[in-house]
Amino acid sequence: MVVDCHTHIRSASMQNLDASEHLAAADVVDKCIVLASSLPGDVVGGGDDSSSEQINKHLSQYVERYKQKMIGFAFINPIVDGVGVKSLKAFTEKLDLKGIVLYCSQSAFHPAHTRAMRLYESAQDLHLPIFFHNTSVGQGGILEYACPILLDEVARTFPELQIIIGNMGFPFYEQTLCLLAKHKNVFADLSVKPGNVWQIYNVVASAYEQGMMDKLLFGSAYPAAKAQDCMESLFGFNKLLAGADLPVVPRSVIQSVIERETLKILGIEK
């Protein structure tokens, strides 16, 4: 099974979903995880529809429409939203969302903030995986809160909580690899930019040399890229660098990442 663990659906309203484009991009995968977003224009626009409740409600309606393909992760800002078990059940069981996505950098909270730690405790009790989408976008983000190393305390404190570091923790790749090596419950989303061949090579080669390929999950970060293009780039970078006398990452190892049983690893499917 091929699972794209990182996609977004953009809309200004439920009447303006780019569902056809999202579905077309997901055609090459068996399942895709759709992450609710705190950013204006992702899932819902700003204004009155920018609350977590509205964002997650709209996402739930979308994934329910295409539930054979889509799996939704709820957006929560622990500084302003409820973080107890009862509150999480309202976001997950009631709306049938299977995990949580956090934007520490954009939402301006430290990953180990007291309320965030209470959220992780509740998520661990409910067996909900958490996707840390911490890449700082724009001047409004707090870059230091995007550092994967800040998740070490989280992983230590909640060893049964399934943690996914989005975008390989860009731009802090080495921190991500350190966490993958240290914690059995930490994984990373291998989203790549298809045109950045040298960057792809360095990230994948470093993970391979450190024996961390089994901790990587395939993702496209759609609409930033499409799953097909990402797969072609992962399979093709060795060929593009042929003759450069650089270490090669075996095709079978890359294929194992693309075909990883992500839903079982995250506890979404038994």
Beta strands, then each sheet from edge to edge (+ up, - down):
strand 1: 3-7
strand 2: 31-35
strand 3: 70-75
strand 4: 99-102
strand 5: 130-132
strand 6: 163-165
strand 7: 186-191
strand 8: 216-219
sheet 1: 1+ 2+ 3+ 4+ 5+ 6+ 7+ 8+
end
